[in-house]
Amino acid sequence: MLAELPFLDYVWRGLLVGTLAATVSLILWWIVSAWLLGRTSHLQMKWFLNSQTVLIMTVFSAGFLLVAFADPELASGCFDRFVKAGSSLPITRLIAAIWACGFGFLLSQDGLRIFLSFRQVRRLKPVLSPEPQKIFEMCRRRLGLAKEMPFYTTGEQISPFVLGFRNCKVVMPEKLLNELSADSLRAVLCHELVHARDGDVLWLLLGRLCRRALFFHPLMALFHHRHHMTVEKAADEESVLAAGIRPLDLQRSLLDVVSLAPGSSTSLVSVSASRGFKEIKERMESLNSLEKSKVSRSLFRRILVLTVSLSIGFSAAQARVTIGGRDGNMSRGLMCSQWNHEKWMESWLNQKPDSNRCENDKQSIPTNKGMR
């Protein structure tokens, strides 16, 4: 069956080039973020990770576009002829099919959750109590949000969250509205309004898309976790530095939310903190050691531009070497690189290679020189 699906060769080549390019970006992110840690504010680190999210998705997608338009082996149908002439299972096509099915399944699952999330908006009720509304408006003005923002409540016992992309809605459970003190409520609302101000829902959704595309990549899993944690810490930091919330009030509100609202929103178009002990501990410790950034804005911008430039440059160089090596194989009449991948896979899986297949196919398949 896989022998009749030559488009999987495009998927395999794109996956190979795109994953290598994304790995270069992830390694650079890890090196630079290790240096920035402790020197920059959480807000600066959040914008650094946001830019890296866009970069990783860009270089990964560019890998597919590059092989589709510039790979000479795909244009000649070299590997497809090997597959049709042989009898063994094309392992590279099998891996490409598994990735495509996995990515498609995860995307469809997320798409369904997003659809259900927007349907849940109908069950939300606007907050009518004057005191919470007064606190909400005060927090909104403190953070410089001129545009009015909807304030809703829900009967579910889940943590507060921000819902939506452009017209964000702040959602607070009824139990928290009724039982939180004024100081704790102010701290929680400022934290959520920072998420709305900075568009964190959209950035985290883009990060999730990267995570889905690279679901097999361990560095991507680490990046996604760090991104989410940094977004939460940045909202805590801005609540203190920009809105004037006392760190002690914010720490107390964290404990109140965990005890009174043990659940968490599962919507993909919302920002809602998880209830893990490790995350709460990290956020509490971060609030105890808030410091101004040691890196100026101009230096931070230079670091950001340099990191993006290096990542794009290294990724482009890696892609050119990969495509150039395949072009060299074709011009010298050597086996196509995907056939070499097949042999590596067979040896790794301890399968006995078909010794005649390579020789017979090499004789039957014309090279670039023979085609001219």
C-alpha positions as CSV (number, residue, x, y, z in Angstrom):
1,M,0.0,0.0,0.0
2,L,2.8,2.4,0.9
3,A,4.3,1.8,-2.5
4,E,1.3,3.6,-4.1
5,L,1.8,6.7,-1.9
6,P,4.8,8.6,-3.3
7,F,3.7,11.9,-1.7
8,L,4.9,10.4,1.6
9,D,8.5,10.9,0.2
10,Y,7.7,14.7,0.3
11,V,6.5,14.3,3.9
12,W,9.7,12.3,4.9
13,R,12.1,14.8,3.3
14,G,10.2,17.8,4.7
15,L,10.1,16.2,8.1
16,L,13.8,15.5,8.0
17,V,14.8,19.0,6.9
18,G,12.3,20.7,9.1
19,T,13.1,18.8,12.2
20,L,16.8,19.4,11.8
21,A,16.1,23.2,11.3
22,A,13.8,23.2,14.4
23,T,16.5,21.4,16.4
24,V,19.0,24.1,15.5
25,S,16.6,26.8,16.8
26,L,15.8,24.8,20.0
27,I,19.5,24.3,20.8
28,L,20.1,28.1,20.3
29,W,17.1,28.8,22.5
30,W,18.4,26.6,25.2
31,I,21.9,28.2,25.2
32,V,20.6,31.8,25.1
33,S,17.9,31.3,27.7
34,A,20.4,29.7,30.0
35,W,22.4,32.9,29.9
36,L,19.3,35.2,30.1
37,L,17.9,33.3,33.1
38,G,18.3,35.4,36.2
39,R,19.4,38.5,34.2
40,T,16.1,39.4,32.5
41,S,12.6,39.9,33.9
42,H,10.0,37.3,33.3
43,L,8.2,39.6,31.0
44,Q,11.3,39.9,28.8
45,M,11.8,36.2,28.9
46,K,8.2,35.7,27.8
47,W,8.6,37.8,24.7
48,F,11.9,36.0,23.9
49,L,10.0,32.7,24.1
50,N,7.2,34.1,22.0
51,S,9.6,35.0,19.3
52,Q,11.3,31.6,19.4
53,T,7.8,30.0,19.0
54,V,7.3,31.8,15.8
55,L,10.8,31.1,14.7
56,I,10.5,27.3,15.3
57,M,7.2,27.1,13.5
58,T,8.7,29.1,10.6
59,V,11.8,27.0,10.0
60,F,9.9,23.8,10.4
61,S,7.4,24.8,7.8
62,A,10.1,26.1,5.5
63,G,11.6,22.7,5.5
64,F,8.6,21.3,3.7
65,L,8.4,24.2,1.3
66,L,12.1,23.8,0.5
67,V,12.0,20.1,-0.4
68,A,8.8,20.6,-2.4
69,F,10.3,23.2,-4.7
70,A,14.1,22.5,-4.6
71,D,14.8,18.8,-4.0
72,P,16.1,17.2,-7.2
73,E,15.5,13.6,-6.0
74,L,11.8,14.3,-5.4
75,A,11.5,15.9,-8.8
76,S,13.1,12.9,-10.5
77,G,11.0,10.3,-8.6
78,C,14.2,8.4,-7.7
79,F,13.1,6.7,-4.6
80,D,9.7,5.9,-5.9
81,R,11.3,3.7,-8.6
82,F,13.3,1.8,-5.9
83,V,10.1,1.1,-4.0
84,K,8.2,-0.1,-7.0
85,A,11.1,-2.4,-8.1
86,G,11.6,-3.9,-4.6
87,S,9.6,-6.0,-2.3
88,S,10.4,-4.8,1.2
89,L,8.4,-2.3,3.2
90,P,9.6,1.3,2.7
91,I,10.4,2.2,6.3
92,T,10.8,6.0,5.6
93,R,7.3,6.1,4.1
94,L,6.0,4.2,7.1
95,I,7.5,6.8,9.5
96,A,6.2,9.7,7.4
97,A,2.7,8.1,7.4
98,I,2.8,7.6,11.2
99,W,3.8,11.3,11.7
100,A,1.1,12.5,9.3
101,C,-1.6,10.4,11.1
102,G,-0.4,11.5,14.5
103,F,-0.2,15.2,13.6
104,G,-3.6,15.0,11.9
105,F,-5.2,13.2,14.9
106,L,-3.8,15.7,17.4
107,L,-4.9,18.7,15.3
108,S,-8.4,17.3,14.9
109,Q,-8.6,16.7,18.6
110,D,-7.6,20.3,19.4
111,G,-9.9,21.7,16.7
112,L,-12.9,19.9,18.4
113,R,-11.9,21.2,21.8
114,I,-11.7,24.8,20.4
115,F,-15.2,24.4,18.8
116,L,-16.6,23.1,22.1
117,S,-14.9,26.0,24.0
118,F,-16.7,28.6,22.0
119,R,-20.0,26.8,22.6
120,Q,-19.3,26.9,26.4
121,V,-19.4,30.7,26.2
122,R,-23.2,30.6,26.1
123,R,-23.2,29.1,29.6
124,L,-21.2,32.0,31.1
125,K,-23.1,34.7,33.0
126,P,-22.0,38.4,33.3
127,V,-20.9,39.5,36.8
128,L,-23.6,41.8,38.2
129,S,-22.4,42.4,41.7
130,P,-21.2,46.0,42.1
131,E,-18.2,45.3,44.4
132,P,-16.4,42.7,42.1
133,Q,-17.2,45.0,39.1
134,K,-15.6,47.9,40.9
135,I,-12.5,46.0,41.6
136,F,-12.3,44.7,38.1
137,E,-12.5,48.2,36.6
138,M,-9.9,49.5,39.0
139,C,-7.5,46.6,37.9
140,R,-8.2,47.3,34.3
141,R,-7.2,51.0,34.6
142,R,-4.1,50.2,36.6
143,L,-2.8,48.0,33.8
144,G,-3.6,50.7,31.2
145,L,-6.4,48.8,29.4
146,A,-8.5,51.5,27.9
147,K,-10.9,49.1,26.1
148,E,-13.7,47.7,28.2
149,M,-13.5,44.0,28.8
150,P,-16.3,41.5,29.5
151,F,-16.3,40.0,33.0
152,Y,-18.1,36.7,33.4
153,T,-18.7,34.1,36.0
154,T,-19.2,30.3,35.9
155,G,-20.7,27.8,38.3
156,E,-17.8,25.3,37.7
157,Q,-15.2,25.0,40.4
158,I,-12.2,25.8,38.1
159,S,-9.4,28.3,38.4
160,P,-10.0,31.8,36.9
161,F,-9.0,32.1,33.2
162,V,-9.0,34.4,30.2
163,L,-11.0,33.2,27.2
164,G,-10.7,34.3,23.5
165,F,-8.1,35.9,21.2
166,R,-9.1,39.5,20.4
167,N,-12.1,40.3,22.5
168,C,-10.9,38.5,25.6
169,K,-13.2,37.6,28.4
170,V,-12.2,37.2,32.1
171,V,-14.0,34.4,33.7
172,M,-14.2,34.0,37.5
173,P,-15.9,31.1,39.3
174,E,-18.8,32.1,41.5
175,K,-17.3,30.4,44.6
176,L,-14.2,32.6,44.3
177,L,-16.2,35.8,43.8
178,N,-18.1,35.0,47.0
179,E,-15.3,33.8,49.2
180,L,-12.1,35.6,48.2
181,S,-11.1,38.7,50.2
182,A,-10.9,42.0,48.3
183,D,-7.1,41.9,48.3
184,S,-7.0,38.3,46.9
185,L,-9.7,39.1,44.3
186,R,-7.7,42.1,43.2
187,A,-4.5,40.1,42.8
188,V,-6.3,37.3,40.8
189,L,-8.0,39.8,38.5
190,C,-4.8,41.7,37.8
191,H,-3.0,38.4,36.9
192,E,-5.8,37.5,34.5
193,L,-5.9,41.0,32.9
194,V,-2.1,40.8,32.2
195,H,-2.8,37.6,30.2
196,A,-5.5,39.5,28.3
197,R,-3.3,42.6,27.7
198,D,-0.4,40.6,26.3
199,G,-2.5,38.2,24.1
200,D,-1.1,35.2,25.9
201,V,-3.9,33.0,24.6
202,L,-2.8,33.3,21.0
203,W,0.9,32.8,21.9
204,L,0.3,29.7,23.9
205,L,-2.0,28.3,21.1
206,L,0.8,28.9,18.6
207,G,3.2,27.1,21.0
208,R,0.8,24.2,21.2
209,L,0.7,24.0,17.4
210,C,4.5,23.7,17.4
211,R,4.2,21.0,20.1
212,R,1.8,19.1,18.0
213,A,4.0,19.3,14.9
214,L,7.1,18.2,16.9
215,F,5.3,15.8,19.2
216,F,8.2,13.4,19.0
217,H,10.9,16.0,19.9
218,P,12.1,16.0,23.6
219,L,13.5,19.6,23.3
220,M,10.1,20.8,22.1
221,A,8.4,19.3,25.1
222,L,10.8,21.1,27.4
223,F,10.3,24.4,25.4
224,H,6.5,24.1,25.7
225,H,6.7,23.6,29.5
226,R,9.1,26.5,29.9
227,H,6.9,28.7,27.8
228,H,3.8,28.1,29.8
229,M,5.6,28.6,33.1
230,T,7.2,31.8,32.0
231,V,3.8,33.2,30.9
232,E,2.4,32.6,34.3
233,K,5.4,34.1,36.1
234,A,5.4,37.1,33.8
235,A,1.7,37.7,34.7
236,D,2.6,37.5,38.4
237,E,5.5,39.9,37.9
238,E,3.4,42.4,36.0
239,S,0.7,42.2,38.7
240,V,3.2,43.4,41.2
241,L,5.3,45.8,39.2
242,A,2.7,47.4,36.9
243,A,-0.5,47.0,39.0
244,G,0.9,47.5,42.5
245,I,-0.3,44.2,43.9
246,R,1.7,43.1,47.0
247,P,3.6,39.9,46.5
248,L,2.1,38.5,49.7
249,D,-1.5,39.1,48.5
250,L,-0.7,37.4,45.2
251,Q,0.8,34.4,47.0
252,R,-2.2,34.2,49.3
253,S,-4.5,34.3,46.3
254,L,-2.6,31.4,44.7
255,L,-3.3,29.2,47.7
256,D,-6.9,30.4,47.9
257,V,-7.6,29.5,44.3
258,V,-6.0,26.1,44.7
259,S,-8.1,25.2,47.7
260,L,-11.4,26.7,46.6
261,A,-11.2,25.9,42.8
262,P,-9.2,22.7,42.4
263,G,-10.1,22.2,38.7
264,S,-8.6,23.9,35.6
265,S,-10.1,25.1,32.3
266,T,-9.4,22.6,29.5
267,S,-10.1,25.1,26.8
268,L,-7.4,25.7,24.2
269,V,-8.5,29.3,23.7
270,S,-7.9,30.2,27.3
271,V,-5.0,30.8,29.7
272,S,-5.5,28.9,32.9
273,A,-2.8,27.8,35.3
274,S,-2.4,24.1,36.1
275,R,-2.8,22.9,39.6
276,G,0.5,21.1,39.9
277,F,2.4,21.5,43.2
278,K,5.7,22.1,41.4
279,E,4.2,25.0,39.4
280,I,2.7,26.6,42.4
281,K,6.0,26.3,44.3
282,E,7.9,27.9,41.4
283,R,5.5,30.8,41.2
284,M,5.6,31.3,45.0
285,E,9.4,31.3,45.0
286,S,9.5,33.6,42.0
287,L,7.4,36.2,43.8
288,N,9.8,36.1,46.7
289,S,12.7,37.1,44.5
290,L,11.3,39.7,42.1
291,E,14.1,41.9,40.8
292,K,14.4,44.4,38.0
293,S,16.0,43.2,34.8
294,K,19.8,43.5,34.6
295,V,19.6,43.6,30.8
296,S,18.5,46.9,29.2
297,R,15.8,47.0,26.6
298,S,18.2,47.9,23.8
299,L,20.6,45.0,24.7
300,F,17.6,42.6,25.0
301,R,16.5,43.6,21.5
302,R,20.0,43.1,20.1
303,I,20.1,39.6,21.7
304,L,16.7,38.8,20.3
305,V,17.7,39.9,16.8
306,L,21.0,38.1,17.0
307,T,19.4,34.9,18.1
308,V,16.8,34.9,15.4
309,S,19.4,35.8,12.7
310,L,21.7,33.0,13.9
311,S,18.9,30.5,14.0
312,I,17.7,31.3,10.5
313,G,21.3,31.3,9.2
314,F,22.2,28.0,10.7
315,S,18.9,26.4,9.7
316,A,19.3,27.7,6.1
317,A,22.9,26.5,5.9
318,Q,21.8,23.0,7.2
319,A,19.0,22.8,4.6
320,R,21.3,23.9,1.8
321,V,23.9,21.3,2.7
322,T,21.2,18.6,2.8
323,I,19.7,19.6,-0.5
324,G,23.1,20.2,-2.0
325,G,24.3,16.7,-1.0
326,R,21.3,15.1,-2.7
327,D,22.0,17.2,-5.8
328,G,25.5,15.9,-5.8
329,N,24.4,12.3,-5.5
330,M,22.1,12.8,-8.5
331,S,24.8,14.4,-10.6
332,R,27.3,11.7,-9.9
333,G,24.8,8.9,-10.5
334,L,24.9,7.7,-6.9
335,M,22.0,6.2,-4.9
336,C,19.4,8.7,-3.7
337,S,19.8,9.8,-0.1
338,Q,16.4,8.3,0.9
339,W,17.6,4.9,-0.1
340,N,20.6,5.4,2.3
341,H,18.0,6.2,5.0
342,E,16.3,3.0,4.3
343,K,19.5,1.0,4.7
344,W,20.3,2.7,8.0
345,M,16.7,1.9,9.2
346,E,17.0,-1.7,8.2
347,S,20.4,-2.1,9.9
348,W,19.1,-0.4,13.1
349,L,16.0,-2.7,13.1
350,N,18.3,-5.7,12.5
351,Q,16.5,-6.5,9.2
352,K,18.4,-8.2,6.5
353,P,18.7,-5.8,3.6
354,D,17.8,-7.0,0.1
355,S,21.3,-7.0,-1.4
356,N,20.0,-7.5,-5.0
357,R,17.5,-4.7,-4.8
358,C,20.0,-1.9,-4.6
359,E,22.2,-3.3,-7.4
360,N,19.3,-4.2,-9.7
361,D,17.7,-0.8,-9.2
362,K,20.9,1.0,-9.8
363,Q,21.2,-0.7,-13.2
364,S,17.6,-0.1,-14.1
365,I,17.3,3.6,-13.0
366,P,18.8,6.1,-15.3
367,T,21.0,8.8,-13.7
368,N,20.9,12.5,-14.4
369,K,23.8,12.0,-16.8
370,G,21.9,9.3,-18.7
371,M,18.8,11.5,-18.9
372,R,20.6,14.3,-20.6
